[in-house]
Amino acid sequence: MRILVTNDDGINAPGLAVLEDIAREIAGADGEVWTVAPAFEQSGVGHCISYTHPTMIAQLAERRFAAEGSPADCVLAGLYDVIPGGRPDLILSGVNRGNNAGENVLYSGTIGGAMEGALQGLPAIALSQFYGPGNATLPDPFEAARTSGAAVIRRLLDHGDWDDAAYRLFYNINFPPCPASEVKGIKVTSQGFRPETRMRVEPHLAPSGRRFLWVRGGQQAVDTGPGTDVTENLAGHISITPLRCDLTAHDRLAALRERLE
């Protein structure tokens, strides 16, 4: 198996090293793992692509590259420049430092990398490690992802839906904020919503007197309802959420047609 790995925390992020190990286990002795990751952190860029300026890319080691762009840029670089002789069999994005559950899905560069893989017609999975009091101070905060990652991906590859729709399915995996020994198993979930957890800006003055705005998030440990990703993560489960790039509100089409056409 040939696997392309990317992330949004940057080429030197510890979570990327975790995912590279997971990918090597999945690919096997005869497989190939190719890494194309952002040269600098790209958290929160979503599915951004560097459409208006070029992306510099540099080879750091065998099958390992850093690109001055977003995770989606990195996927494009891997598919159309870096990997010789054909496309990969699988795209993995992560392991993100922090959860990409709930509304975070819409901001995440990790999700953006997997989304671009799906738009390119390839199987794609995003992986994130929820942080909380149960794991943030562990010697390895990525312990749950490191221990369970390969098995969860194999299970998803063997038993997940991998359709060929125009907007094909891709998957979002979040590992719970607890030690590996306390992980309770897998839950297939919907995307939750933390109602009071909104992005906002906070103004600060620099010593020079210039005014800057810092983007701030909100509380992450919020119950988002039964069967949702955040709630299941907080309960100690690995969440798997099927996603599509189609943002159409299909449940509203018929009523709108009746009223507006």
Residue pairs with C-beta under 8 A, 6 or more apart in sequence:
1 26
1 27
1 28
1 31
1 32
1 89
1 90
2 27
2 31
2 32
2 34
2 83
2 86
2 87
2 88
2 89
2 90
3 23
3 26
3 27
3 31
3 32
3 33
3 34
3 88
3 89
3 90
3 91
3 92
4 34
4 35
4 36
4 75
4 78
4 79
4 83
4 88
4 90
4 91
4 92
4 117
5 16
5 19
5 20
5 23
5 33
5 34
5 35
5 36
5 37
5 91
5 92
5 93
6 35
6 36
6 37
6 38
6 71
6 74
6 75
6 78
6 91
6 92
6 93
6 113
7 13
7 15
7 16
7 19
7 37
7 38
7 71
7 93
7 94
7 95
7 96
7 109
7 110
7 113
8 38
8 41
8 42
8 43
8 44
8 45
8 70
8 71
8 93
8 96
8 108
8 109
8 110
8 112
8 113
9 15
9 16
9 41
9 42
9 43
9 96
9 97
9 110
10 16
10 37
10 38
10 39
10 40
10 41
10 42
11 35
11 37
11 38
11 39
11 60
11 66
13 37
13 41
13 97
14 97
14 142
15 94
15 95
15 96
15 97
15 129
15 142
15 145
16 35
16 37
16 94
16 95
18 95
18 142
18 145
18 146
18 149
19 92
19 94
19 95
19 127
19 149
20 33
20 35
21 146
22 92
22 95
22 127
22 145
22 146
22 149
22 150
22 153
23 33
23 92
24 31
24 33
25 150
26 90
26 150
26 153
26 154
26 157
27 33
32 63
33 63
34 63
34 64
34 65
34 78
34 82
34 83
34 88
35 63
35 64
35 65
36 57
36 65
36 66
36 67
36 74
36 75
36 77
36 78
36 82
37 65
37 66
37 67
37 71
37 74
38 66
38 67
38 68
38 69
38 70
38 71
38 73
38 74
38 109
39 56
39 58
39 66
39 67
39 68
40 68
42 48
42 69
42 70
42 71
42 109
43 96
43 108
43 109
44 107
44 108
44 109
44 215
45 70
45 71
45 109
45 112
46 106
46 107
46 108
46 109
46 111
46 112
47 70
47 72
47 111
47 112
47 115
47 116
48 70
48 72
48 109
48 112
49 69
49 70
49 72
49 73
49 76
49 116
50 69
50 70
50 73
55 67
55 68
55 69
55 73
55 77
56 67
56 68
57 65
57 66
57 67
57 68
57 77
57 81
57 82
58 65
58 66
58 67
59 65
60 66
65 77
65 78
65 82
67 73
67 74
67 77
69 77
70 109
70 112
71 93
71 109
71 110
71 112
71 113
71 116
72 109
72 112
72 113
72 115
72 116
74 113
75 91
75 93
75 113
75 116
75 117
75 120
76 116
76 120
78 88
79 87
79 88
79 120
87 120
87 122
88 122
89 122
89 123
90 122
90 123
90 124
90 125
90 157
91 113
91 114
91 117
91 122
91 123
91 124
91 125
92 114
92 124
92 125
92 127
92 153
93 110
93 111
93 112
93 113
93 114
93 117
93 124
93 125
93 126
93 127
94 110
94 126
94 127
94 128
94 129
94 145
94 173
95 127
95 128
95 129
95 142
95 145
95 149
95 175
96 108
96 110
96 126
96 127
96 128
96 129
97 129
97 131
97 141
98 104
98 128
98 129
98 130
98 131
98 220
99 128
99 129
99 130
99 131
99 174
99 177
99 220
99 230
99 233
100 108
100 110
100 111
100 126
100 128
100 172
100 174
101 128
101 130
101 172
101 174
101 191
101 192
101 224
101 228
101 229
101 230
101 233
101 239
101 241
102 191
102 192
102 193
102 194
102 197
102 222
102 224
102 228
102 229
102 230
103 193
103 194
103 197
105 111
105 172
105 191
105 241
105 243
107 199
108 126
108 128
110 126
110 127
110 128
111 126
111 172
111 243
113 124
113 126
114 124
114 125
114 126
114 170
114 171
114 172
115 124
115 170
115 243
115 245
116 124
117 123
117 124
117 170
118 124
118 167
118 168
118 169
118 170
118 244
118 245
119 167
119 245
121 164
121 168
123 157
123 162
123 170
124 170
124 171
125 153
125 156
125 170
125 171
125 172
125 173
126 170
126 171
126 172
126 173
127 145
127 149
127 173
127 174
127 175
128 172
128 173
128 174
128 175
129 135
129 141
129 142
129 144
129 145
129 174
129 175
129 177
130 174
130 175
130 176
130 177
130 220
130 233
130 234
131 141
131 177
131 220
132 177
132 178
132 220
132 221
132 234
133 177
134 176
134 177
134 178
134 179
134 182
135 141
135 143
135 144
135 177
135 178
135 179
136 177
138 179
140 146
142 175
143 179
143 180
144 175
144 176
144 177
144 178
144 179
144 180
144 183
144 238
145 175
146 180
147 180
147 183
148 175
148 180
148 183
148 238
149 175
152 173
152 186
152 238
152 240
153 173
155 186
156 171
156 173
156 240
160 169
160 171
160 240
160 242
161 169
161 242
162 168
162 169
163 169
165 244
167 244
167 245
167 246
168 244
169 242
169 243
169 244
170 242
170 243
170 244
171 240
171 241
171 242
171 243
172 191
172 229
172 239
172 240
172 241
172 242
172 243
173 238
173 239
173 240
173 241
174 229
174 233
174 238
174 239
174 241
175 183
175 233
175 238
176 182
176 183
176 184
176 232
176 233
176 234
176 235
176 236
176 237
176 238
177 233
177 234
178 236
182 236
183 236
183 237
183 238
184 235
184 236
184 237
185 237
185 238
186 237
186 238
186 239
186 240
187 227
187 232
187 237
187 238
187 239
187 240
188 239
188 240
188 241
188 242
189 227
189 228
189 229
189 232
189 239
189 240
189 241
190 227
190 228
190 229
190 241
191 228
191 229
191 241
191 243
192 224
192 225
192 228
192 229
192 230
192 231
193 224
193 228
194 218
194 219
194 220
194 222
194 224
194 230
195 222
196 218
196 219
196 222
197 217
197 218
197 219
197 220
197 222
198 218
199 215
199 216
199 217
199 218
200 215
200 216
200 218
201 213
201 214
201 215
201 216
202 213
202 214
202 215
202 216
203 211
203 212
203 213
203 214
204 211
204 212
204 213
204 214
205 211
205 212
206 212
220 230
221 234
222 230
223 230
223 231
223 234
224 230
224 231
225 231
229 239
229 241
232 239
233 239
